């Protein structure tokens, strides 16, 4: 099972690095015409790449957590430091998945179309939340890994 950490880390680098890249791209492309040239072309490719990364993260994370018996602690209400860190990480991951789904649905429905103000708000705010929560998940992952070693 130790090989899974390599898949998990590679997927995490792609997932978090991609979020940071898209954030920087969004901040630096202020011109609406440039955004309309870039996002419809790279958005779908990037989105599917990120979904694959997320699936790898979830599958490898579930397998590693099961191997370490962390899910049993969740079910038993484990309040030890490791149980609390794992619980917190899982809650943040749940919110990352929810915000990712919101962003993905809006992006699919509006690709190469003009967005309403609500769609713009949902897309941008969910994307920003995913970026911020990714960094929180990374923090908990580092804590968890150091506790397990």
Rosetta constraint file for C-alpha pairs under 8 A:
AtomPair CA 1 CA 5 HARMONIC 8.00 0.50
AtomPair CA 1 CA 64 HARMONIC 6.92 0.50
AtomPair CA 1 CA 67 HARMONIC 7.43 0.50
AtomPair CA 2 CA 6 HARMONIC 8.00 0.50
AtomPair CA 3 CA 7 HARMONIC 7.27 0.50
AtomPair CA 4 CA 8 HARMONIC 6.10 0.50
AtomPair CA 4 CA 60 HARMONIC 5.87 0.50
AtomPair CA 4 CA 64 HARMONIC 7.02 0.50
AtomPair CA 5 CA 9 HARMONIC 5.95 0.50
AtomPair CA 5 CA 60 HARMONIC 7.45 0.50
AtomPair CA 5 CA 64 HARMONIC 7.76 0.50
AtomPair CA 6 CA 10 HARMONIC 6.15 0.50
AtomPair CA 7 CA 11 HARMONIC 6.09 0.50
AtomPair CA 7 CA 56 HARMONIC 7.20 0.50
AtomPair CA 7 CA 57 HARMONIC 7.70 0.50
AtomPair CA 7 CA 60 HARMONIC 7.00 0.50
AtomPair CA 8 CA 12 HARMONIC 6.03 0.50
AtomPair CA 8 CA 56 HARMONIC 6.78 0.50
AtomPair CA 8 CA 57 HARMONIC 5.32 0.50
AtomPair CA 8 CA 60 HARMONIC 5.79 0.50
AtomPair CA 8 CA 61 HARMONIC 6.80 0.50
AtomPair CA 9 CA 13 HARMONIC 6.10 0.50
AtomPair CA 10 CA 14 HARMONIC 6.31 0.50
AtomPair CA 11 CA 15 HARMONIC 5.95 0.50
AtomPair CA 11 CA 53 HARMONIC 4.87 0.50
AtomPair CA 11 CA 54 HARMONIC 7.06 0.50
AtomPair CA 11 CA 56 HARMONIC 6.27 0.50
AtomPair CA 11 CA 57 HARMONIC 5.83 0.50
AtomPair CA 12 CA 16 HARMONIC 5.82 0.50
AtomPair CA 12 CA 17 HARMONIC 7.85 0.50
AtomPair CA 12 CA 53 HARMONIC 7.24 0.50
AtomPair CA 12 CA 54 HARMONIC 7.99 0.50
AtomPair CA 12 CA 57 HARMONIC 6.64 0.50
AtomPair CA 13 CA 17 HARMONIC 5.43 0.50
AtomPair CA 13 CA 18 HARMONIC 7.88 0.50
AtomPair CA 14 CA 18 HARMONIC 5.63 0.50
AtomPair CA 14 CA 50 HARMONIC 7.31 0.50
AtomPair CA 14 CA 53 HARMONIC 6.57 0.50
AtomPair CA 15 CA 19 HARMONIC 6.32 0.50
AtomPair CA 15 CA 50 HARMONIC 5.85 0.50
AtomPair CA 15 CA 53 HARMONIC 5.90 0.50
AtomPair CA 15 CA 54 HARMONIC 6.76 0.50
AtomPair CA 16 CA 20 HARMONIC 6.28 0.50
AtomPair CA 16 CA 131 HARMONIC 7.18 0.50
AtomPair CA 16 CA 134 HARMONIC 6.22 0.50
AtomPair CA 16 CA 135 HARMONIC 7.60 0.50
AtomPair CA 17 CA 21 HARMONIC 6.08 0.50
AtomPair CA 18 CA 22 HARMONIC 6.12 0.50
AtomPair CA 18 CA 46 HARMONIC 8.00 0.50
AtomPair CA 18 CA 50 HARMONIC 7.38 0.50
AtomPair CA 19 CA 23 HARMONIC 6.13 0.50
AtomPair CA 19 CA 127 HARMONIC 7.89 0.50
AtomPair CA 19 CA 130 HARMONIC 7.53 0.50
AtomPair CA 19 CA 131 HARMONIC 5.54 0.50
AtomPair CA 20 CA 24 HARMONIC 6.20 0.50
AtomPair CA 20 CA 131 HARMONIC 6.72 0.50
AtomPair CA 21 CA 25 HARMONIC 6.06 0.50
AtomPair CA 22 CA 26 HARMONIC 5.95 0.50
AtomPair CA 23 CA 27 HARMONIC 6.18 0.50
AtomPair CA 23 CA 128 HARMONIC 7.52 0.50
AtomPair CA 23 CA 131 HARMONIC 7.78 0.50
AtomPair CA 24 CA 28 HARMONIC 6.00 0.50
AtomPair CA 25 CA 29 HARMONIC 5.95 0.50
AtomPair CA 26 CA 30 HARMONIC 7.36 0.50
AtomPair CA 29 CA 34 HARMONIC 6.65 0.50
AtomPair CA 29 CA 35 HARMONIC 6.17 0.50
AtomPair CA 30 CA 34 HARMONIC 7.81 0.50
AtomPair CA 30 CA 35 HARMONIC 7.45 0.50
AtomPair CA 31 CA 35 HARMONIC 6.39 0.50
AtomPair CA 32 CA 36 HARMONIC 6.21 0.50
AtomPair CA 33 CA 37 HARMONIC 6.35 0.50
AtomPair CA 34 CA 38 HARMONIC 6.19 0.50
AtomPair CA 35 CA 39 HARMONIC 5.71 0.50
AtomPair CA 36 CA 40 HARMONIC 6.45 0.50
AtomPair CA 36 CA 112 HARMONIC 7.75 0.50
AtomPair CA 37 CA 41 HARMONIC 7.00 0.50
AtomPair CA 38 CA 42 HARMONIC 6.19 0.50
AtomPair CA 38 CA 43 HARMONIC 7.84 0.50
AtomPair CA 39 CA 43 HARMONIC 4.98 0.50
AtomPair CA 40 CA 44 HARMONIC 7.00 0.50
AtomPair CA 40 CA 111 HARMONIC 5.89 0.50
AtomPair CA 40 CA 112 HARMONIC 5.63 0.50
AtomPair CA 41 CA 45 HARMONIC 7.56 0.50
AtomPair CA 42 CA 46 HARMONIC 5.85 0.50
AtomPair CA 43 CA 47 HARMONIC 5.81 0.50
AtomPair CA 44 CA 48 HARMONIC 6.24 0.50
AtomPair CA 44 CA 108 HARMONIC 8.00 0.50
AtomPair CA 45 CA 49 HARMONIC 6.26 0.50
AtomPair CA 46 CA 50 HARMONIC 6.07 0.50
AtomPair CA 47 CA 51 HARMONIC 6.21 0.50
AtomPair CA 47 CA 104 HARMONIC 7.37 0.50
AtomPair CA 48 CA 52 HARMONIC 6.28 0.50
AtomPair CA 49 CA 53 HARMONIC 6.31 0.50
AtomPair CA 50 CA 54 HARMONIC 6.09 0.50
AtomPair CA 51 CA 55 HARMONIC 6.16 0.50
AtomPair CA 52 CA 56 HARMONIC 6.24 0.50
AtomPair CA 53 CA 57 HARMONIC 6.14 0.50
AtomPair CA 54 CA 58 HARMONIC 6.12 0.50
AtomPair CA 55 CA 59 HARMONIC 6.07 0.50
AtomPair CA 56 CA 60 HARMONIC 5.90 0.50
AtomPair CA 57 CA 61 HARMONIC 5.71 0.50
AtomPair CA 58 CA 62 HARMONIC 5.96 0.50
AtomPair CA 59 CA 63 HARMONIC 6.21 0.50
AtomPair CA 60 CA 64 HARMONIC 6.08 0.50
AtomPair CA 61 CA 65 HARMONIC 5.97 0.50
AtomPair CA 62 CA 66 HARMONIC 5.99 0.50
AtomPair CA 63 CA 67 HARMONIC 6.10 0.50
AtomPair CA 64 CA 68 HARMONIC 6.30 0.50
AtomPair CA 65 CA 69 HARMONIC 6.12 0.50
AtomPair CA 65 CA 70 HARMONIC 5.17 0.50
AtomPair CA 65 CA 71 HARMONIC 6.50 0.50
AtomPair CA 66 CA 70 HARMONIC 6.01 0.50
AtomPair CA 66 CA 71 HARMONIC 6.05 0.50
AtomPair CA 69 CA 73 HARMONIC 6.97 0.50
AtomPair CA 70 CA 74 HARMONIC 6.59 0.50
AtomPair CA 70 CA 83 HARMONIC 7.15 0.50
AtomPair CA 70 CA 86 HARMONIC 7.32 0.50
AtomPair CA 71 CA 75 HARMONIC 6.34 0.50
AtomPair CA 72 CA 76 HARMONIC 6.10 0.50
AtomPair CA 73 CA 77 HARMONIC 6.05 0.50
AtomPair CA 73 CA 78 HARMONIC 4.79 0.50
AtomPair CA 73 CA 83 HARMONIC 6.19 0.50
AtomPair CA 74 CA 78 HARMONIC 5.82 0.50
AtomPair CA 74 CA 83 HARMONIC 6.71 0.50
AtomPair CA 74 CA 87 HARMONIC 6.66 0.50
AtomPair CA 78 CA 83 HARMONIC 5.20 0.50
AtomPair CA 78 CA 84 HARMONIC 7.17 0.50
AtomPair CA 79 CA 83 HARMONIC 5.53 0.50
AtomPair CA 79 CA 84 HARMONIC 5.58 0.50
AtomPair CA 80 CA 84 HARMONIC 6.07 0.50
AtomPair CA 81 CA 85 HARMONIC 6.16 0.50
AtomPair CA 82 CA 86 HARMONIC 6.06 0.50
AtomPair CA 82 CA 144 HARMONIC 6.65 0.50
AtomPair CA 82 CA 147 HARMONIC 6.68 0.50
AtomPair CA 83 CA 87 HARMONIC 6.03 0.50
AtomPair CA 84 CA 88 HARMONIC 6.09 0.50
AtomPair CA 85 CA 89 HARMONIC 6.11 0.50
AtomPair CA 85 CA 140 HARMONIC 6.39 0.50
AtomPair CA 85 CA 143 HARMONIC 7.42 0.50
AtomPair CA 85 CA 144 HARMONIC 6.50 0.50
AtomPair CA 86 CA 90 HARMONIC 6.15 0.50
AtomPair CA 86 CA 140 HARMONIC 7.57 0.50
AtomPair CA 86 CA 144 HARMONIC 6.82 0.50
AtomPair CA 87 CA 91 HARMONIC 6.25 0.50
AtomPair CA 88 CA 92 HARMONIC 6.30 0.50
AtomPair CA 88 CA 140 HARMONIC 7.61 0.50
AtomPair CA 89 CA 93 HARMONIC 6.10 0.50
AtomPair CA 89 CA 137 HARMONIC 5.78 0.50
AtomPair CA 89 CA 140 HARMONIC 5.71 0.50
AtomPair CA 89 CA 141 HARMONIC 7.26 0.50
AtomPair CA 90 CA 94 HARMONIC 6.16 0.50
AtomPair CA 91 CA 95 HARMONIC 6.53 0.50
AtomPair CA 92 CA 96 HARMONIC 6.20 0.50
AtomPair CA 92 CA 133 HARMONIC 6.61 0.50
AtomPair CA 92 CA 136 HARMONIC 7.55 0.50
AtomPair CA 92 CA 137 HARMONIC 6.42 0.50
AtomPair CA 93 CA 97 HARMONIC 6.23 0.50
AtomPair CA 93 CA 133 HARMONIC 7.88 0.50
AtomPair CA 93 CA 137 HARMONIC 6.79 0.50
AtomPair CA 94 CA 98 HARMONIC 6.33 0.50
AtomPair CA 95 CA 99 HARMONIC 6.09 0.50
AtomPair CA 95 CA 133 HARMONIC 7.86 0.50
AtomPair CA 96 CA 100 HARMONIC 5.92 0.50
AtomPair CA 96 CA 129 HARMONIC 7.58 0.50
AtomPair CA 96 CA 130 HARMONIC 5.42 0.50
AtomPair CA 96 CA 133 HARMONIC 6.36 0.50
AtomPair CA 96 CA 134 HARMONIC 7.20 0.50
AtomPair CA 97 CA 101 HARMONIC 6.11 0.50
AtomPair CA 98 CA 102 HARMONIC 6.34 0.50
AtomPair CA 99 CA 103 HARMONIC 6.17 0.50
AtomPair CA 99 CA 126 HARMONIC 5.03 0.50
AtomPair CA 99 CA 127 HARMONIC 7.19 0.50
AtomPair CA 99 CA 129 HARMONIC 6.91 0.50
AtomPair CA 99 CA 130 HARMONIC 6.23 0.50
AtomPair CA 100 CA 104 HARMONIC 5.95 0.50
AtomPair CA 100 CA 126 HARMONIC 6.82 0.50
AtomPair CA 100 CA 127 HARMONIC 7.19 0.50
AtomPair CA 100 CA 130 HARMONIC 6.58 0.50
AtomPair CA 101 CA 105 HARMONIC 6.03 0.50
AtomPair CA 102 CA 106 HARMONIC 6.30 0.50
AtomPair CA 102 CA 122 HARMONIC 7.23 0.50
AtomPair CA 102 CA 123 HARMONIC 7.31 0.50
AtomPair CA 102 CA 126 HARMONIC 6.65 0.50
AtomPair CA 103 CA 107 HARMONIC 6.01 0.50
AtomPair CA 103 CA 122 HARMONIC 6.85 0.50
AtomPair CA 103 CA 123 HARMONIC 4.96 0.50
AtomPair CA 103 CA 124 HARMONIC 7.80 0.50
AtomPair CA 103 CA 126 HARMONIC 5.66 0.50
AtomPair CA 103 CA 127 HARMONIC 6.30 0.50
AtomPair CA 104 CA 108 HARMONIC 6.06 0.50
AtomPair CA 105 CA 109 HARMONIC 6.17 0.50
AtomPair CA 106 CA 110 HARMONIC 6.05 0.50
AtomPair CA 106 CA 119 HARMONIC 6.40 0.50
AtomPair CA 106 CA 122 HARMONIC 7.42 0.50
AtomPair CA 106 CA 123 HARMONIC 6.21 0.50
AtomPair CA 107 CA 111 HARMONIC 5.67 0.50
AtomPair CA 107 CA 123 HARMONIC 7.06 0.50
AtomPair CA 110 CA 114 HARMONIC 6.74 0.50
AtomPair CA 110 CA 115 HARMONIC 6.17 0.50
AtomPair CA 115 CA 119 HARMONIC 5.65 0.50
AtomPair CA 115 CA 120 HARMONIC 5.95 0.50
AtomPair CA 116 CA 120 HARMONIC 6.13 0.50
AtomPair CA 117 CA 121 HARMONIC 6.07 0.50
AtomPair CA 118 CA 122 HARMONIC 6.06 0.50
AtomPair CA 119 CA 123 HARMONIC 5.94 0.50
AtomPair CA 120 CA 124 HARMONIC 5.99 0.50
AtomPair CA 121 CA 125 HARMONIC 5.75 0.50
AtomPair CA 122 CA 126 HARMONIC 5.76 0.50
AtomPair CA 123 CA 127 HARMONIC 6.07 0.50
AtomPair CA 124 CA 128 HARMONIC 6.09 0.50
AtomPair CA 125 CA 129 HARMONIC 6.07 0.50
AtomPair CA 126 CA 130 HARMONIC 6.14 0.50
AtomPair CA 127 CA 131 HARMONIC 6.35 0.50
AtomPair CA 128 CA 132 HARMONIC 6.22 0.50
AtomPair CA 129 CA 133 HARMONIC 5.86 0.50
AtomPair CA 130 CA 134 HARMONIC 5.84 0.50
AtomPair CA 131 CA 135 HARMONIC 6.67 0.50
AtomPair CA 132 CA 136 HARMONIC 6.67 0.50
AtomPair CA 133 CA 137 HARMONIC 6.08 0.50
AtomPair CA 134 CA 138 HARMONIC 6.11 0.50
AtomPair CA 135 CA 139 HARMONIC 6.28 0.50
AtomPair CA 136 CA 140 HARMONIC 6.40 0.50
AtomPair CA 137 CA 141 HARMONIC 6.00 0.50
AtomPair CA 138 CA 142 HARMONIC 6.20 0.50
AtomPair CA 139 CA 143 HARMONIC 6.36 0.50
AtomPair CA 140 CA 144 HARMONIC 5.96 0.50
AtomPair CA 141 CA 145 HARMONIC 6.01 0.50
AtomPair CA 142 CA 146 HARMONIC 6.21 0.50
AtomPair CA 143 CA 147 HARMONIC 6.26 0.50
AtomPair CA 144 CA 148 HARMONIC 6.19 0.50
AtomPair CA 145 CA 149 HARMONIC 6.35 0.50
